[in-house]
Amino acid sequence: MAQVNKRILMVDEEKDIGGTFETILENYGFDIDYFTDPDMAL
């Protein structure tokens, strides 16, 4: 059975904080879609 990565949509206006969370979560095997602009996230 193939492993399926969980996917997270993250929107945060703070680039440093969001980038840090993105890196950490990717290290745990999550696929991250990260945006700093809420309109772009939609």
N, C-alpha and C positions, 0 to 999 in steps of 0.2 A: 504494500500500500504506500503510495507516495505521500510525503509530508506536505501539507498545505500551510503556507505562511499566513499568519493573521495580518490583516491590513488595518492601518490606522490613518484617519484624516485628522491632521493637527493644524489649527489656526491660532497663531500667536503673533502679536505685533512686535514683540521683543525678539529680534533676530538671534541674539546671543543665547537666550534661554531656550528658545525653540530649537536652535541648532544643536544645543547640548542634549536636549531630550531626544531629538532625532537620532543622533549618534548612539546614544545609550540604547534606545529601543531597537535600532538596527542590529546592534551587537547581540541582542536577545532573539533575533530572528524575525522581527516584525518588518513588514513592508510599510514605509511611511510616505504619505503624501503631505508635505509640509508647505504651508502658505503663510505669508505675513499680511495678505490682503484678503478680507472675507469675501469680496466680490469674485476674486480669482478662484477661491476655493469652491465656489458654486459652479 
